[in-house]
Amino acid sequence: MHEGYLVGIWRFRNVYVGFVIMSAGRGQGDWRKPGTGGMFVIGWGRVQVAQVVVRALGGLLAWVSGGIPSFPPRALSKIQRFTTASFLTPLTFPSPSNTDYNTTMSVSSGEDTAPANSSPSTPEMRLTVPNPARKTKRRIAVLTSGGDSAGMNAAGKSTNIPWALNIQRTVVAPGCLSVRLFAKALPAAVRRTSSVKAGRALCAVTLTTRPRPLPSGRRRLPRPRSVPSRPPENFHLDSSKSDADGGDEAHGVNYADPTSIADLTASPLRFGYGGLLRDGAGEFDEDEFQGAVNDPNTTGKTLRGKYIVRVGWDDVRGWLGDGGTVIGSSRCPSFRTREGRLKAARNLIRYDIDSLAVCGGDGSLTGADTLRAEWPSLLQELYDNDVITEQQYENHRNDMSMTDLTIGAVTALHRICEAIDSISSTASSHSRAFVIEVMGRHCGWLALMAGVATGADVVFIPENPPPDDDWQSDMCKVLDQHRKVGKRKSIVIVAEGAIDKNLNPIKADYVKDLLTDRLGLDTRVTTLGHTQRGGAPAAMDRILPTLQGVRAVQTLLEATPQTPSYMIGIAENKITQVPLLEAVARTKEVADAIENKDFPLAMSYRDSEFRDMLDAFRVSSSLAESNKVEEDQRLRIGIIHVGAPAGGMNAATRQAVRFCYNRGHTPLAIYNGFDGLLEDNVAELSWLRVDNWTTRGGSELGTNRTLPSADMGQVAAALQRHKIDALLLIGGFEAFHSVLLLEKARKDYPSLHIPMIQIPATISNNVPLTDFSLGSDTSLNALVQASDAIKQSASASRDRVFVVETQGGMSGYIAVLGALAVGAVLVYTPEEGISLQRLLDDVEFLKERYRLDEFGKSEGRLVIKSEKSSSVYTTDVITKIYKEEGSELFDARSASLGHTLQGGVPSPIDRTRAARLSLLAMQFLEKHGQPNAQAYHPRKHAKAEPKTETAAMIAIRGSKIVYAPMDEVLKHTDMQKRRGDNTWWSGVKELVEVLGGRAGVMVHLDKEWTKKVAERLEAREKAKVDKNDNQGNEANA
């Protein structure tokens, strides 16, 4: 067999000239060796089939010729310098010495398919080219629909990542990548014949080229079949590869692999519309401004009358921190009709869009599924009515590939908690009651989470209505009990879809009248409304939508005609991929269960976190005596904070205290850590004392880094002296180390034979075996707020780079996740360290990136550095290097955030996470605890072997909460570096550099460097040749 490589194709009008290199059957890569031949071939035809024609002719001529003259070694060395093997397309031909000349050609996509009109004796010439039946080009439309929510811009921006990716190592050539924005979400699809006004919202991305079938005579075409639903598929955030349903193997993207990244400069970086979209300039209706686009008096870029604009990489810069959706969103009544969806399908086909990524809620989910289900019939109707051509029909006859993203809930929870925190102060001042209405027609997640995070008295949600018919009296009884113990405020949270067990709506005004008439409370009603949607996105609504957007586009790129449409969701730190049909069915099932009064079924559709939160709220708000255990089962539980302060410590303590009073146990506060225990600084906490602790940062009990090993004997004696039957430790790595030391000392101190459990709480998130720690989310939000302000200063100061130093010890969690949330271009972590070569490369990247910026436009950039990334290359050193080397293009400054990252008010996520972990931790202690435990340790039992499972850490592992024994945690711990041995977020660092443009720019710089090296080698070889010629001439003379 011969192997041929198509080196390049040159075009002159409609004529194409290709150059083929042949090898005589030595295997792939032997084209570089002496003895290899080559020749030019000529072809002509349409752009779509030109390469096929050229390759076919070139292969045929090369196969027939047989005796092609060989290249001399010098010529091969030149080809080797100027040609990259990854750009070559292999062509395989049969050996002419063993076959006759009756050849046929088949086009293959890599599978063994028999050529047409072939027989066993007929030679086959095979070209490895994309199969026209399988699209290799995708126009991916990112559509924001329904109500806006924070994080939509992050999801839209993150779709830039696959644009820069070299999918399956197929290089994205210059000019092959285009991004366009449609006007106003779903109304944009029907815009051409609709008078509905709106903003802008649909972006299409063209990644590569694909061959098109030639048009032929019109005929009745077979109706496409719909795609069946598939079971859900989950994958972890740290996975770099996953298999997509649909038969063909999915190609996971490895962001650390430079061969997977395309040159950032392969396509234009900007088209001038990004700033207009972000500023909202030119929001005019097309019908009112006909011809405005062609107005000769209009100068510069404008969006007037334009509903499809092209954007590039830099056009979406700065979107990450904006609330709402820059490209606009609206609800489209026309899309709910068959005629509207027919117009939408026509416009999608007109612009050759074959994939949709929908950002929205349950309404958008239903609309996307309806369009997917009707797509075959819509396509057939358009074809029958001569609206689309046969070629368009063939190109889009398979089901429309779709993904759906649900985002923005965390930011909405932030807005709700901020409002209730502000209301609480005035409610307490005037001893008032407030009834607050929040979003949630069929889902009470926001209401429930807000109730737990703010310490509300009563919450009404649609999935779990009050069990009694006389719920009014039950509510008044709870509020009256709270008032009798001394509370000066009353907060009732009502979801907008709240109902009673008979499906009667529970409205805020009705609740207000009840509190006024029955309890005589001065009551006010506050409807938060659209304030819940606004504001800057929270840290997690920047990080998770970015990861969702990446996964959504990868799913669309990997889609085949057999792949179902997916809903991309989130479960803890997992991105979930659920078939759209199943997601829509689940959404409807919740509403149907509520409508049928099957509330246990409706609750079963919610995850375990939702149910745990409901239990936590009931425990923290109830004063009922019926929940208490028997007197002889009641425990004295010590609560101690160890290590550095972190947001959520006080919230966890509050939940623990409320659990104790709900079950009849005695909560004992150990102030100032183990130092306080040694000083007998121990006191009982009251139910009312901890009422406002959910919103307080730091540590109300006081904390330090003292370990019990400072005086283990006195620690054991103090526990026995205060008759502590169980111990709850809240803290970071020091708390983990303390439990480990206490467990090991059990063999010497019988009073340590009590159950003890740690709740991880540290901003560094360096506690082993858990995905999240209390305080880490608060720290990320503090970093986001500070970095947004720093970035604003950097942009205002004209081309300035800020090196922002974060805390985190030997863990790079804050730096990596923070860099992703704020859009940093570089990040340094202790896990990878910093080298001199890395700094040199980063300087070259920054210089080249500023060269690529539009002249006159200022752009501030951030570099995030963890405090212990390097002991040599400190923040000041890096800043000075940047400033000195980039002085002609940019300035450099540094900012150390220090202890500000410990945050002020804990984030809602840390508050709710603290309540859940604390509830489960207290249940663990109650299960393993023994009343009067300190009285059951006579000397004869001093050497009794304690149960190892009674000393544990509660950990978040994916979507589960687990109790991890200390010996198991120790197996996954690096004690020297004070962190775990496996971090789920480690792969995000490469993603940050792809988003920041470093990966694409470095590919560009590598090409420039390779070109320069080749030029130097050629000049050196030419000098040698000239020298040899001169020596020969001198010898002849």
Beta strands, then each sheet from edge to edge (+ up, - down):
strand 1: 2-12
strand 2: 15-23
strand 3: 37-44
strand 4: 89-93
strand 5: 104-108
strand 6: 124-128
strand 7: 140-144
strand 8: 178-182
strand 9: 202-206
strand 10: 233-236
strand 11: 308-311
strand 12: 355-359
strand 13: 401-405
strand 14: 433-438
strand 15: 458-460
strand 16: 490-495
strand 17: 523-527
strand 18: 566-571
strand 19: 574-579
strand 20: 636-642
strand 21: 666-670
strand 22: 682-684
strand 23: 726-731
strand 24: 756-760
strand 25: 800-806
strand 26: 826-828
strand 27: 861-866
strand 28: 891-896
strand 29: 951-957
strand 30: 960-965
strand 31: 973-974
strand 32: 979-980
sheet 1: 3+ 2- 1+ 4- 6+ 5+
sheet 2: 10+ 19- 18+ 13+ 12+ 7+ 9- 8+ 11-
sheet 3: 15+ 16+ 14+ 17+
sheet 4: 22+ 21- 20- 23- 24- 29- 30+
sheet 5: 26+ 27+ 25+ 28+
sheet 6: 31+ 32-
end
